[in-house]
């Protein structure tokens, strides 16, 4: 149900933020901790040519490691 339909059916309570955004994570808590450790080491330490993390690079790390 889209936000407008929820608003028409339930009023303002129907469209308040519920604390969730986007797709649920597929990583476990321990995998998230490991990903954080990898990211904090920096892109160069992970084989990239510069110190720029991008969403693409992070997704590559996730695919390779998990």
PQR file with spaces between the fields and no chain letter, atoms N, CA, C, O and H, PARSE charges and radii, in Angstrom:
ATOM       1  N    UNK     1       0.853   -1.180    0.000 -0.4000 1.5000
ATOM       2  CA   UNK     1       0.000    0.000    0.000 -0.0000 2.0000
ATOM       3  C    UNK     1       0.897    1.241    0.000  0.5500 1.7000
ATOM       4  O    UNK     1       1.820    1.338    0.809 -0.5500 1.4000
ATOM       5  N    UNK     2       0.638    2.153   -0.871 -0.4000 1.5000
ATOM       6  CA   UNK     2       1.412    3.385   -0.981 -0.0000 2.0000
ATOM       7  C    UNK     2       1.040    4.365    0.127  0.5500 1.7000
ATOM       8  O    UNK     2      -0.007    4.245    0.763 -0.5500 1.4000
ATOM       9  H    UNK     2      -0.112    2.074   -1.528  0.4000 1.0000
ATOM      10  N    UNK     3       1.932    5.343    0.341 -0.4000 1.5000
ATOM      11  CA   UNK     3       1.735    6.274    1.442 -0.0000 2.0000
ATOM      12  C    UNK     3       0.432    7.049    1.332  0.5500 1.7000
ATOM      13  O    UNK     3      -0.214    7.325    2.343 -0.5500 1.4000
ATOM      14  H    UNK     3       2.783    5.441   -0.175  0.4000 1.0000
ATOM      15  N    UNK     4       0.041    7.401    0.115 -0.4000 1.5000
ATOM      16  CA   UNK     4      -1.198    8.176   -0.038 -0.0000 2.0000
ATOM      17  C    UNK     4      -2.418    7.336    0.352  0.5500 1.7000
ATOM      18  O    UNK     4      -3.328    7.825    1.021 -0.5500 1.4000
ATOM      19  H    UNK     4       0.565    7.177   -0.706  0.4000 1.0000
ATOM      20  N    UNK     5      -2.426    6.085   -0.067 -0.4000 1.5000
ATOM      21  CA   UNK     5      -3.530    5.189    0.299 -0.0000 2.0000
ATOM      22  C    UNK     5      -3.582    4.988    1.809  0.5500 1.7000
ATOM      23  O    UNK     5      -4.657    4.961    2.408 -0.5500 1.4000
ATOM      24  H    UNK     5      -1.687    5.688   -0.611  0.4000 1.0000
ATOM      25  N    UNK     6      -2.387    4.844    2.423 -0.4000 1.5000
ATOM      26  CA   UNK     6      -2.339    4.687    3.882 -0.0000 2.0000
ATOM      27  C    UNK     6      -2.863    5.941    4.572  0.5500 1.7000
ATOM      28  O    UNK     6      -3.583    5.852    5.566 -0.5500 1.4000
ATOM      29  H    UNK     6      -1.514    4.866    1.936  0.4000 1.0000
ATOM      30  N    UNK     7      -2.503    7.107    4.047 -0.4000 1.5000
ATOM      31  CA   UNK     7      -2.971    8.354    4.634 -0.0000 2.0000
ATOM      32  C    UNK     7      -4.490    8.456    4.536  0.5500 1.7000
ATOM      33  O    UNK     7      -5.152    8.831    5.504 -0.5500 1.4000
ATOM      34  H    UNK     7      -1.918    7.180    3.239  0.4000 1.0000
ATOM      35  N    UNK     8      -5.042    8.125    3.372 -0.4000 1.5000
ATOM      36  CA   UNK     8      -6.487    8.203    3.184 -0.0000 2.0000
ATOM      37  C    UNK     8      -7.220    7.207    4.072  0.5500 1.7000
ATOM      38  O    UNK     8      -8.321    7.493    4.543 -0.5500 1.4000
ATOM      39  H    UNK     8      -4.504    7.821    2.585  0.4000 1.0000
ATOM      40  N    UNK     9      -6.630    6.056    4.303 -0.4000 1.5000
ATOM      41  CA   UNK     9      -7.273    5.011    5.102 -0.0000 2.0000
ATOM      42  C    UNK     9      -7.063    5.208    6.603  0.5500 1.7000
ATOM      43  O    UNK     9      -7.988    5.022    7.394 -0.5500 1.4000
ATOM      44  H    UNK     9      -5.735    5.824    3.921  0.4000 1.0000
ATOM      45  N    UNK    10      -5.809    5.597    7.001 -0.4000 1.5000
ATOM      46  CA   UNK    10      -5.454    5.620    8.418 -0.0000 2.0000
ATOM      47  C    UNK    10      -5.122    7.002    8.970  0.5500 1.7000
ATOM      48  O    UNK    10      -4.875    7.147   10.168 -0.5500 1.4000
ATOM      49  H    UNK    10      -5.058    5.748    6.358  0.4000 1.0000
ATOM      50  N    UNK    11      -5.112    8.017    8.109 -0.4000 1.5000
ATOM      51  CA   UNK    11      -4.756    9.355    8.560 -0.0000 2.0000
ATOM      52  C    UNK    11      -3.264    9.481    8.795  0.5500 1.7000
ATOM      53  O    UNK    11      -2.473    8.685    8.289 -0.5500 1.4000
ATOM      54  H    UNK    11      -5.313    7.899    7.137  0.4000 1.0000
ATOM      55  N    UNK    12      -2.885   10.497    9.574 -0.4000 1.5000
ATOM      56  CA   UNK    12      -1.473   10.790    9.787 -0.0000 2.0000
ATOM      57  C    UNK    12      -0.734    9.628   10.443  0.5500 1.7000
ATOM      58  O    UNK    12       0.449    9.429   10.170 -0.5500 1.4000
ATOM      59  H    UNK    12      -3.528   11.143    9.985  0.4000 1.0000
ATOM      60  N    UNK    13      -1.388    8.871   11.283 -0.4000 1.5000
ATOM      61  CA   UNK    13      -0.754    7.724   11.938 -0.0000 2.0000
ATOM      62  C    UNK    13      -0.315    6.670   10.925  0.5500 1.7000
ATOM      63  O    UNK    13       0.650    5.943   11.161 -0.5500 1.4000
ATOM      64  H    UNK    13      -2.350    9.032   11.505  0.4000 1.0000
ATOM      65  N    UNK    14      -1.003    6.588    9.827 -0.4000 1.5000
ATOM      66  CA   UNK    14      -0.674    5.596    8.812 -0.0000 2.0000
ATOM      67  C    UNK    14       0.574    5.899    8.011  0.5500 1.7000
ATOM      68  O    UNK    14       1.130    5.015    7.360 -0.5500 1.4000
ATOM      69  H    UNK    14      -1.787    7.178    9.635  0.4000 1.0000
ATOM      70  N    UNK    15       1.018    7.154    8.056 -0.4000 1.5000
ATOM      71  CA   UNK    15       2.199    7.520    7.265 -0.0000 2.0000
ATOM      72  C    UNK    15       3.395    7.936    8.116  0.5500 1.7000
ATOM      73  O    UNK    15       4.413    8.376    7.582 -0.5500 1.4000
ATOM      74  H    UNK    15       0.566    7.872    8.585  0.4000 1.0000
ATOM      75  N    UNK    16       3.278    7.801    9.418 -0.4000 1.5000
ATOM      76  CA   UNK    16       4.424    8.110   10.274 -0.0000 2.0000
ATOM      77  C    UNK    16       5.523    7.099   10.036  0.5500 1.7000
ATOM      78  O    UNK    16       5.262    5.940    9.715 -0.5500 1.4000
ATOM      79  H    UNK    16       2.451    7.444    9.852  0.4000 1.0000
ATOM      80  N    UNK    17       6.775    7.556   10.199 -0.4000 1.5000
ATOM      81  CA   UNK    17       7.927    6.688    9.998 -0.0000 2.0000
ATOM      82  C    UNK    17       7.910    5.575   11.033  0.5500 1.7000
ATOM      83  O    UNK    17       7.717    5.833   12.222 -0.5500 1.4000
ATOM      84  H    UNK    17       6.988    8.498   10.460  0.4000 1.0000
ATOM      85  N    UNK    18       8.110    4.336   10.587 -0.4000 1.5000
ATOM      86  CA   UNK    18       8.049    3.184   11.487 -0.0000 2.0000
ATOM      87  C    UNK    18       9.421    2.700   11.932  0.5500 1.7000
ATOM      88  O    UNK    18       9.535    1.656   12.574 -0.5500 1.4000
ATOM      89  H    UNK    18       8.266    4.127    9.622  0.4000 1.0000
ATOM      90  N    UNK    19      10.460    3.451   11.596 -0.4000 1.5000
ATOM      91  CA   UNK    19      11.800    3.085   12.027 -0.0000 2.0000
ATOM      92  C    UNK    19      12.546    2.183   11.066  0.5500 1.7000
ATOM      93  O    UNK    19      13.711    1.867   11.308 -0.5500 1.4000
ATOM      94  H    UNK    19      10.368    4.299   11.074  0.4000 1.0000
ATOM      95  N    UNK    20      11.923    1.765   10.002 -0.4000 1.5000
ATOM      96  CA   UNK    20      12.572    0.897    9.018 -0.0000 2.0000
ATOM      97  C    UNK    20      12.702    1.638    7.706  0.5500 1.7000
ATOM      98  O    UNK    20      11.833    2.422    7.323 -0.5500 1.4000
ATOM      99  H    UNK    20      10.976    2.021    9.805  0.4000 1.0000
ATOM     100  N    UNK    21      13.815    1.372    7.016 -0.4000 1.5000
ATOM     101  CA   UNK    21      14.001    1.949    5.692 -0.0000 2.0000
ATOM     102  C    UNK    21      14.591    0.890    4.796  0.5500 1.7000
ATOM     103  O    UNK    21      15.532    0.195    5.181 -0.5500 1.4000
ATOM     104  H    UNK    21      14.521    0.735    7.327  0.4000 1.0000
ATOM     105  N    UNK    22      14.062    0.765    3.637 -0.4000 1.5000
ATOM     106  CA   UNK    22      14.649   -0.120    2.639 -0.0000 2.0000
ATOM     107  C    UNK    22      14.536   -1.591    2.952  0.5500 1.7000
ATOM     108  O    UNK    22      13.794   -2.017    3.837 -0.5500 1.4000
ATOM     109  H    UNK    22      13.298    1.329    3.324  0.4000 1.0000
ATOM     110  N    UNK    23      15.285   -2.336    2.207 -0.4000 1.5000
ATOM     111  CA   UNK    23      15.294   -3.788    2.293 -0.0000 2.0000
ATOM     112  C    UNK    23      15.989   -4.237    3.582  0.5500 1.7000
ATOM     113  O    UNK    23      16.983   -3.632    3.983 -0.5500 1.4000
ATOM     114  H    UNK    23      15.887   -1.990    1.488  0.4000 1.0000
ATOM     115  N    UNK    24      15.487   -5.274    4.227 -0.4000 1.5000
ATOM     116  CA   UNK    24      16.160   -5.783    5.430 -0.0000 2.0000
ATOM     117  C    UNK    24      17.562   -6.301    5.095  0.5500 1.7000
ATOM     118  O    UNK    24      17.805   -6.800    3.996 -0.5500 1.4000
ATOM     119  H    UNK    24      14.679   -5.765    3.901  0.4000 1.0000
ATOM     120  N    UNK    25      18.472   -6.174    6.054 -0.4000 1.5000
ATOM     121  CA   UNK    25      19.837   -6.617    5.838 -0.0000 2.0000
ATOM     122  C    UNK    25      19.917   -8.138    5.711  0.5500 1.7000
ATOM     123  O    UNK    25      19.133   -8.867    6.318 -0.5500 1.4000
ATOM     124  H    UNK    25      18.274   -5.768    6.947  0.4000 1.0000
ATOM     125  N    UNK    26      20.868   -8.596    4.920 -0.4000 1.5000
ATOM     126  CA   UNK    26      21.112  -10.030    4.789 -0.0000 2.0000
ATOM     127  C    UNK    26      22.343  -10.435    5.588  0.5500 1.7000
ATOM     128  O    UNK    26      22.651  -11.622    5.702 -0.5500 1.4000
ATOM     129  H    UNK    26      21.505   -8.003    4.427  0.4000 1.0000
ATOM     130  N    UNK    27      23.046   -9.449    6.141 -0.4000 1.5000
ATOM     131  CA   UNK    27      24.244   -9.738    6.919 -0.0000 2.0000
ATOM     132  C    UNK    27      23.886   -9.980    8.382  0.5500 1.7000
ATOM     133  O    UNK    27      23.000   -9.332    8.937 -0.5500 1.4000
ATOM     134  H    UNK    27      22.795   -8.485    6.049  0.4000 1.0000
ATOM     135  N    UNK    28      24.592  -10.923    8.989 -0.4000 1.5000
ATOM     136  CA   UNK    28      24.417  -11.165   10.419 -0.0000 2.0000
ATOM     137  C    UNK    28      25.144  -10.069   11.193  0.5500 1.7000
ATOM     138  O    UNK    28      25.883   -9.274   10.612 -0.5500 1.4000
ATOM     139  H    UNK    28      25.312  -11.450    8.537  0.4000 1.0000
ATOM     140  N    UNK    29      24.930  -10.034   12.490 -0.4000 1.5000
ATOM     141  CA   UNK    29      25.606   -9.043   13.327 -0.0000 2.0000
ATOM     142  C    UNK    29      27.118   -9.212   13.236  0.5500 1.7000
ATOM     143  O    UNK    29      27.846   -8.226   13.127 -0.5500 1.4000
ATOM     144  H    UNK    29      24.330  -10.680   12.961  0.4000 1.0000
ATOM     145  N    UNK    30      27.595  -10.451   13.280 -0.4000 1.5000
ATOM     146  CA   UNK    30      29.045  -10.674   13.200 -0.0000 2.0000
ATOM     147  C    UNK    30      29.591  -10.287   11.825  0.5500 1.7000
ATOM     148  O    UNK    30      30.710   -9.784   11.728 -0.5500 1.4000
ATOM     149  H    UNK    30      27.004  -11.253   13.369  0.4000 1.0000
ATOM     150  N    UNK    31      28.819  -10.514   10.769 -0.4000 1.5000
ATOM     151  CA   UNK    31      29.246  -10.096    9.430 -0.0000 2.0000
ATOM     152  C    UNK    31      29.311   -8.576    9.324  0.5500 1.7000
ATOM     153  O    UNK    31      30.205   -8.034    8.674 -0.5500 1.4000
ATOM     154  H    UNK    31      27.910  -10.922   10.849  0.4000 1.0000
ATOM     155  N    UNK    32      28.365   -7.889    9.960 -0.4000 1.5000
ATOM     156  CA   UNK    32      28.395   -6.423    9.961 -0.0000 2.0000
ATOM     157  C    UNK    32      29.639   -5.910   10.680  0.5500 1.7000
ATOM     158  O    UNK    32      30.264   -4.946   10.240 -0.5500 1.4000
ATOM     159  H    UNK    32      27.639   -8.329   10.488  0.4000 1.0000
ATOM     160  N    UNK    33      29.994   -6.560   11.789 -0.4000 1.5000
ATOM     161  CA   UNK    33      31.200   -6.162   12.520 -0.0000 2.0000
ATOM     162  C    UNK    33      32.440   -6.385   11.664  0.5500 1.7000
ATOM     163  O    UNK    33      33.336   -5.541   11.646 -0.5500 1.4000
ATOM     164  H    UNK    33      29.486   -7.343   12.147  0.4000 1.0000
ATOM     165  N    UNK    34      32.503   -7.500   10.961 -0.4000 1.5000
ATOM     166  CA   UNK    34      33.631   -7.793   10.084 -0.0000 2.0000
ATOM     167  C    UNK    34      33.688   -6.792    8.929  0.5500 1.7000
ATOM     168  O    UNK    34      34.771   -6.338    8.559 -0.5500 1.4000
ATOM     169  H    UNK    34      31.774   -8.185   10.976  0.4000 1.0000
ATOM     170  N    UNK    35      32.540   -6.447    8.363 -0.4000 1.5000
ATOM     171  CA   UNK    35      32.494   -5.456    7.288 -0.0000 2.0000
ATOM     172  C    UNK    35      33.016   -4.109    7.781  0.5500 1.7000
ATOM     173  O    UNK    35      33.773   -3.435    7.082 -0.5500 1.4000
ATOM     174  H    UNK    35      31.660   -6.816    8.664  0.4000 1.0000
ATOM     175  N    UNK    36      32.612   -3.726    8.977 -0.4000 1.5000
ATOM     176  CA   UNK    36      33.096   -2.470    9.559 -0.0000 2.0000
ATOM     177  C    UNK    36      34.617   -2.503    9.699  0.5500 1.7000
ATOM     178  O    UNK    36      35.288   -1.521    9.384 -0.5500 1.4000
ATOM     179  H    UNK    36      31.997   -4.273    9.545  0.4000 1.0000
ATOM     180  N    UNK    37      35.167   -3.628   10.170 -0.4000 1.5000
ATOM     181  CA   UNK    37      36.614   -3.772   10.322 -0.0000 2.0000
ATOM     182  C    UNK    37      37.314   -3.611    8.972  0.5500 1.7000
ATOM     183  O    UNK    37      38.332   -2.927    8.863 -0.5500 1.4000
ATOM     184  H    UNK    37      34.622   -4.426   10.426  0.4000 1.0000
ATOM     185  N    UNK    38      36.750   -4.254    7.949 -0.4000 1.5000
ATOM     186  CA   UNK    38      37.313   -4.169    6.596 -0.0000 2.0000
ATOM     187  C    UNK    38      37.286   -2.725    6.096  0.5500 1.7000
ATOM     188  O    UNK    38      38.276   -2.231    5.557 -0.5500 1.4000
ATOM     189  H    UNK    38      35.923   -4.809    8.038  0.4000 1.0000
ATOM     190  N    UNK    39      36.161   -2.060    6.274 -0.4000 1.5000
ATOM     191  CA   UNK    39      36.010   -0.682    5.798 -0.0000 2.0000
ATOM     192  C    UNK    39      36.974    0.258    6.519  0.5500 1.7000
ATOM     193  O    UNK    39      37.564    1.144    5.900 -0.5500 1.4000
ATOM     194  H    UNK    39      35.357   -2.461    6.712  0.4000 1.0000
ATOM     195  N    UNK    40      37.131    0.063    7.822 -0.4000 1.5000
ATOM     196  CA   UNK    40      38.022    0.941    8.583 -0.0000 2.0000
ATOM     197  C    UNK    40      39.488    0.778    8.192  0.5500 1.7000
ATOM     198  O    UNK    40      40.290    1.685    8.414 -0.5500 1.4000
ATOM     199  H    UNK    40      36.652   -0.657    8.325  0.4000 1.0000
ATOM     200  N    UNK    41      39.846   -0.358    7.617 -0.4000 1.5000
ATOM     201  CA   UNK    41      41.217   -0.549    7.123 -0.0000 2.0000
ATOM     202  C    UNK    41      41.489    0.355    5.925  0.5500 1.7000
ATOM     203  O    UNK    41      42.641    0.689    5.644 -0.5500 1.4000
ATOM     204  H    UNK    41      39.195   -1.096    7.436  0.4000 1.0000
ATOM     205  N    UNK    42      40.441    0.748    5.225 -0.4000 1.5000
ATOM     206  CA   UNK    42      40.578    1.660    4.097 -0.0000 2.0000
ATOM     207  C    UNK    42      40.576    0.959    2.755  0.5500 1.7000
ATOM     208  O    UNK    42      40.909   -0.222    2.659 -0.5500 1.4000
ATOM     209  H    UNK    42      39.506    0.477    5.452  0.4000 1.0000
ATOM     210  N    UNK    43      40.199    1.690    1.721 -0.4000 1.5000
ATOM     211  CA   UNK    43      40.127    1.125    0.373 -0.0000 2.0000
ATOM     212  C    UNK    43      41.471    0.639   -0.164  0.5500 1.7000
ATOM     213  O    UNK    43      41.538   -0.411   -0.802 -0.5500 1.4000
ATOM     214  H    UNK    43      39.929    2.650    1.799  0.4000 1.0000
ATOM     215  N    UNK    44      42.538    1.391    0.088 -0.4000 1.5000
ATOM     216  CA   UNK    44      43.845    0.988   -0.441 -0.0000 2.0000
ATOM     217  C    UNK    44      44.263   -0.358    0.147  0.5500 1.7000
ATOM     218  O    UNK    44      44.801   -1.206   -0.565 -0.5500 1.4000
ATOM     219  H    UNK    44      42.483    2.245    0.606  0.4000 1.0000
ATOM     220  N    UNK    45      44.017   -0.558    1.438 -0.4000 1.5000
ATOM     221  CA   UNK    45      44.339   -1.839    2.076 -0.0000 2.0000
ATOM     222  C    UNK    45      43.530   -2.985    1.492  0.5500 1.7000
ATOM     223  O    UNK    45      43.892   -4.152    1.642 -0.5500 1.4000
ATOM     224  H    UNK    45      43.580    0.131    2.016  0.4000 1.0000
ATOM     225  N    UNK    46      42.445   -2.650    0.832 -0.4000 1.5000
ATOM     226  CA   UNK    46      41.580   -3.662    0.234 -0.0000 2.0000
ATOM     227  C    UNK    46      41.744   -3.749   -1.281  0.5500 1.7000
ATOM     228  O    UNK    46      40.894   -4.308   -1.974 -0.5500 1.4000
ATOM     229  H    UNK    46      42.151   -1.702    0.710  0.4000 1.0000
ATOM     230  N    UNK    47      42.847   -3.190   -1.789 -0.4000 1.5000
ATOM     231  CA   UNK    47      43.173   -3.361   -3.198 -0.0000 2.0000
ATOM     232  C    UNK    47      42.677   -2.294   -4.152  0.5500 1.7000
ATOM     233  O    UNK    47      42.810   -2.446   -5.366 -0.5500 1.4000
ATOM     234  H    UNK    47      43.537   -2.735   -1.226  0.4000 1.0000
ATOM     235  N    UNK    48      42.107   -1.213   -3.630 -0.4000 1.5000
ATOM     236  CA   UNK    48      41.630   -0.137   -4.497 -0.0000 2.0000
ATOM     237  C    UNK    48      42.724    0.917   -4.661  0.5500 1.7000
ATOM     238  O    UNK    48      43.576    1.056   -3.783 -0.5500 1.4000
ATOM     239  H    UNK    48      41.999   -1.089   -2.643  0.4000 1.0000
ATOM     240  N    UNK    49      42.715    1.663   -5.770 -0.4000 1.5000
ATOM     241  CA   UNK    49      43.816    2.584   -6.068 -0.0000 2.0000
ATOM     242  C    UNK    49      43.790    3.915   -5.312  0.5500 1.7000
ATOM     243  O    UNK    49      44.764    4.666   -5.367 -0.5500 1.4000
ATOM     244  H    UNK    49      42.022    1.550   -6.482  0.4000 1.0000
ATOM     245  N    UNK    50      42.689    4.224   -4.604 -0.4000 1.5000
ATOM     246  CA   UNK    50      42.632    5.489   -3.871 -0.0000 2.0000
ATOM     247  C    UNK    50      41.836    5.312   -2.583  0.5500 1.7000
ATOM     248  O    UNK    50      41.297    4.237   -2.322 -0.5500 1.4000
ATOM     249  H    UNK    50      41.897    3.614   -4.560  0.4000 1.0000
ATOM     250  N    UNK    51      41.765    6.366   -1.785 -0.4000 1.5000
ATOM     251  CA   UNK    51      41.107    6.314   -0.474 -0.0000 2.0000
ATOM     252  C    UNK    51      39.625    6.683   -0.533  0.5500 1.7000
ATOM     253  O    UNK    51      39.113    7.315    0.391 -0.5500 1.4000
ATOM     254  H    UNK    51      42.203    7.240   -1.997  0.4000 1.0000
ATOM     255  N    UNK    52      38.953    6.310   -1.570 -0.4000 1.5000
ATOM     256  CA   UNK    52      37.538    6.639   -1.725 -0.0000 2.0000
ATOM     257  C    UNK    52      36.685    5.383   -1.603  0.5500 1.7000
ATOM     258  O    UNK    52      36.813    4.459   -2.407 -0.5500 1.4000
ATOM     259  H    UNK    52      39.369    5.796   -2.320  0.4000 1.0000
ATOM     260  N    UNK    53      35.808    5.349   -0.590 -0.4000 1.5000
ATOM     261  CA   UNK    53      34.812    4.281   -0.522 -0.0000 2.0000
ATOM     262  C    UNK    53      33.586    4.747   -1.293  0.5500 1.7000
ATOM     263  O    UNK    53      33.153    5.890   -1.142 -0.5500 1.4000
ATOM     264  H    UNK    53      35.704    6.099    0.063  0.4000 1.0000
ATOM     265  N    UNK    54      33.041    3.895   -2.095 -0.4000 1.5000
ATOM     266  CA   UNK    54      31.783    4.174   -2.793 -0.0000 2.0000
ATOM     267  C    UNK    54      30.825    3.037   -2.457  0.5500 1.7000
ATOM     268  O    UNK    54      31.243    1.987   -1.968 -0.5500 1.4000
ATOM     269  H    UNK    54      33.392    2.967   -2.218  0.4000 1.0000
ATOM     270  N    UNK    55      29.562    3.249   -2.719 -0.4000 1.5000
ATOM     271  CA   UNK    55      28.604    2.171   -2.469 -0.0000 2.0000
ATOM     272  C    UNK    55      28.921    0.966   -3.342  0.5500 1.7000
ATOM     273  O    UNK    55      28.711   -0.175   -2.933 -0.5500 1.4000
ATOM     274  H    UNK    55      29.223    4.101   -3.116  0.4000 1.0000
ATOM     275  N    UNK    56      29.424    1.218   -4.540 -0.4000 1.5000
ATOM     276  CA   UNK    56      29.791    0.110   -5.423 -0.0000 2.0000
ATOM     277  C    UNK    56      30.924   -0.712   -4.815  0.5500 1.7000
ATOM     278  O    UNK    56      30.874   -1.942   -4.814 -0.5500 1.4000
ATOM     279  H    UNK    56      29.594    2.145   -4.873  0.4000 1.0000
ATOM     280  N    UNK    57      31.937   -0.034   -4.303 -0.4000 1.5000
ATOM     281  CA   UNK    57      33.062   -0.749   -3.702 -0.0000 2.0000
ATOM     282  C    UNK    57      32.633   -1.538   -2.466  0.5500 1.7000
ATOM     283  O    UNK    57      33.051   -2.680   -2.278 -0.5500 1.4000
ATOM     284  H    UNK    57      31.978    0.965   -4.303  0.4000 1.0000
ATOM     285  N    UNK    58      31.809   -0.934   -1.637 -0.4000 1.5000
ATOM     286  CA   UNK    58      31.330   -1.648   -0.452 -0.0000 2.0000
ATOM     287  C    UNK    58      30.526   -2.870   -0.876  0.5500 1.7000
ATOM     288  O    UNK    58      30.664   -3.936   -0.277 -0.5500 1.4000
ATOM     289  H    UNK    58      31.470   -0.006   -1.790  0.4000 1.0000
ATOM     290  N    UNK    59      29.694   -2.732   -1.896 -0.4000 1.5000
ATOM     291  CA   UNK    59      28.915   -3.887   -2.363 -0.0000 2.0000
ATOM     292  C    UNK    59      29.830   -4.968   -2.929  0.5500 1.7000
ATOM     293  O    UNK    59      29.539   -6.156   -2.788 -0.5500 1.4000
ATOM     294  H    UNK    59      29.582   -1.865   -2.383  0.4000 1.0000
ATOM     295  N    UNK    60      30.928   -4.575   -3.564 -0.4000 1.5000
ATOM     296  CA   UNK    60      31.908   -5.559   -4.045 -0.0000 2.0000
ATOM     297  C    UNK    60      32.516   -6.328   -2.878  0.5500 1.7000
ATOM     298  O    UNK    60      32.643   -7.551   -2.931 -0.5500 1.4000
ATOM     299  H    UNK    60      31.165   -3.610   -3.678  0.4000 1.0000
ATOM     300  N    UNK    61      32.886   -5.613   -1.835 -0.4000 1.5000
ATOM     301  CA   UNK    61      33.456   -6.257   -0.650 -0.0000 2.0000
ATOM     302  C    UNK    61      32.454   -7.240   -0.061  0.5500 1.7000
ATOM     303  O    UNK    61      32.820   -8.360    0.298 -0.5500 1.4000
ATOM     304  H    UNK    61      32.782   -4.619   -1.792  0.4000 1.0000
ATOM     305  N    UNK    62      31.202   -6.833    0.039 -0.4000 1.5000
ATOM     306  CA   UNK    62      30.167   -7.714    0.591 -0.0000 2.0000
ATOM     307  C    UNK    62      30.033   -8.968   -0.262  0.5500 1.7000
ATOM     308  O    UNK    62      29.966  -10.073    0.276 -0.5500 1.4000
ATOM     309  H    UNK    62      30.905   -5.924   -0.253  0.4000 1.0000
ATOM     310  N    UNK    63      29.994   -8.817   -1.571 -0.4000 1.5000
ATOM     311  CA   UNK    63      29.876   -9.985   -2.463 -0.0000 2.0000
ATOM     312  C    UNK    63      31.070  -10.923   -2.324  0.5500 1.7000
ATOM     313  O    UNK    63      30.908  -12.142   -2.297 -0.5500 1.4000
ATOM     314  H    UNK    63      30.048   -7.919   -2.008  0.4000 1.0000
ATOM     315  N    UNK    64      32.271  -10.351   -2.235 -0.4000 1.5000
ATOM     316  CA   UNK    64      33.485  -11.170   -2.154 -0.0000 2.0000
ATOM     317  C    UNK    64      33.632  -11.868   -0.805  0.5500 1.7000
ATOM     318  O    UNK    64      34.015  -13.037   -0.745 -0.5500 1.4000
ATOM     319  H    UNK    64      32.403   -9.360   -2.256  0.4000 1.0000
ATOM     320  N    UNK    65      33.332  -11.158    0.263 -0.4000 1.5000
ATOM     321  CA   UNK    65      33.607  -11.664    1.608 -0.0000 2.0000
ATOM     322  C    UNK    65      32.469  -12.473    2.221  0.5500 1.7000
ATOM     323  O    UNK    65      32.709  -13.357    3.044 -0.5500 1.4000
ATOM     324  H    UNK    65      33.021  -10.208    0.214  0.4000 1.0000
ATOM     325  N    UNK    66      31.247  -12.178    1.831 -0.4000 1.5000
ATOM     326  CA   UNK    66      30.115  -12.818    2.500 -0.0000 2.0000
ATOM     327  C    UNK    66      29.235  -13.516    1.490  0.5500 1.7000
ATOM     328  O    UNK    66      28.226  -14.116    1.861 -0.5500 1.4000
ATOM     329  H    UNK    66      31.052  -11.460    1.163  0.4000 1.0000
